[in-house]
């Protein structure tokens, strides 16, 4: 179950790192968006290239008529030119009889705030209030703009005056404020304000704590995550639906000192109350198990994830389990995982097959490796080149010339570099296995592909061909080799 997200600002294209030094967003413009209609492109160009005082006159000269949707599209691409964008908004208002959409108004508030024009932003908010167009989305934009500008206190004041503008100062609004603060890496400020808000303004809900937990996770603050989790349980009790908070708590703790064992303490407490984290934690936990080769712990998490939490493992998680089984030389269990994937709605990928194929080859389980190799090709998954190198050598060493040649064919169809060592080994191996005609055939093909055969490899072929009274075959091969 996923929690209800707080309102976010209207979608706009700023690109801003949470703690950038100048806190100055950079914005996507019409030049970054392909396939704009000529009208939208022209209007955006006027805004971007015309001095503010001349914008309305230049717009008049175009003769364009605009719709509410046109206004929204132009505003979204004009964040870098706030003065001109506001002039465009006013100009378009004459055509629309001052009947702009609430979304367009929110975009104006947002672009003014993101550019730091807070007085003008509040003027727009007052106009919206008169028209009864204000919503939580408007204030979510205000919170975000103030926080990005480093003015957290002003964001809090904006929250506290919401009711003066006819907007409810409820828990969803609180969560929007806290979310904006936490996204900027200021979770401590959010947590401190929650202490005030929950006693004097509004009672927090599970989303409130999930937002804080996500903030602590982003800041890797294990101690604060534990403290906030304890407070959440005290305030709200245990709720099986509060998956995001459980996810964030466990993902934070597991990355700390003695992480996996500390996380297990929290995990056991949750499990005892039939409260489980979501897939995000299980992915992180599985990565930690792979990192430390802890198969026993991975099997435990797998069982809980599938049988208790009722989650569907992804291909990535299957691959993690397969890697662990292979590391512990249990390719039988790894193969069972591969077979189980399709039945459970996950599908093997290149990594799945290559993992199993590598360890089957390493363990010289040639019958099983041949089955996996054929299945790979059937499903259009190519073995990686190191696997092919190893497979050719193992098949040759074990007298399976057919599979060695099949793997080689796969190699030359998919790779064009670093083939010489395996090529020479294959030719020598086919010759030793008394497969001289095939050795000659592949040698000719290698020469045509400009794969370098050594004089030693050719010398071995010569010995066999002379013995079979086919020296003329060798001479022709030598001629091609010299002329390559």
DASUL-V373383 format. One line per field, one symbol per residue. ss: DSSP state (a for helix, b for strand, c for the rest). phi: phi as a letter, one per 20 degrees, with the letter a starting at -180 (. if undefined). burial: # if it has 9 or more other ideal C-beta (glycine too) atoms within 8 Angstrom, else .. A space follows every 50 residues. Layout:
ss->???
phi->???
burial->???
This chain:
ss->cccccccccccccbbccccccccccbbccaaacccccaaaaaaaaaaaac caaaaaaaaaaacccccaaaaaaaaacccccaaaaaaaaaaaaaaccccc caaaaaaaaaaaaacccaaaaaaaaaaaaacccccaaaaaaaaaaaaacc caaaaaaaaacaaaacccccaaaaaaaaaaaaacccaaaaaaaaaaaaaa cccccaaaaaaaaaaaaaaccaaaaaaaaaaaaaaaccccccaaaaaaaa aaacccccaaaaaaaaaaaaaaccccccaaaaaaaaaaaaacccaaaaaa aaaaaaaaccccccaaaaaaaaaaaaacccaaaaaaaaaaaaacccccca aaaaaaaaaaaacccaaaaaaaaaaaaaccccccaaaaaaaaaaaaaccc aaaaaaaaaaaaaacccccaaaaaaaaaaaaacccaaaaaaaaaaaaacc ccccaaaaaaaaaaaaacccaaaaaaaaaaaacc
phi->.defeffdfgfbdfdbfgcffdldfddfdffedfmffgffffffffffcd ggfdfffffgffmfdddfffffffffdcffcfffffffffgffffelldf fgffgfffgfffffenefffffffffffffeldfbfgfffffgffffgen dfffffffffdgffdndfedfffgfffffffffemcfgfffffggfffed cbffcffgffffffffffeleffffffffffffffdmecgeefgffgfgf ffffeeflgfffffffffffffdldcfefgffffffffffgdleffffff fffffeeefmeefegffgffffffffgemdffffffffffgffdndcgdg fgffgffffffgeleffffffffffgffeldefffgffgffgffffgdme fgffffffgffffccccldfffgfffffffffemdfgfffgfffffffem efeefffffffggffffelcffffffffffffef
burial->..#..#####.###.#......#.#.####..#..#..##########.# ....##.##..#...#.#.##########.##.##########..#...# .#.###########..##.##..##.###...#################. .#.###.##..#..#.#.#.#################.###.##.###.. ##.###################.###.##.###..#...#.######### ######..##.##..##..##...####.###########..###.##.. ######.##.#.###.##########....#..##.##.##....#.##. .##########...##.###.##.###...###.#.##########...# #.######.###..#...##.##########.#.##.###.######... #.#...##.###.###....#.##..##.##...
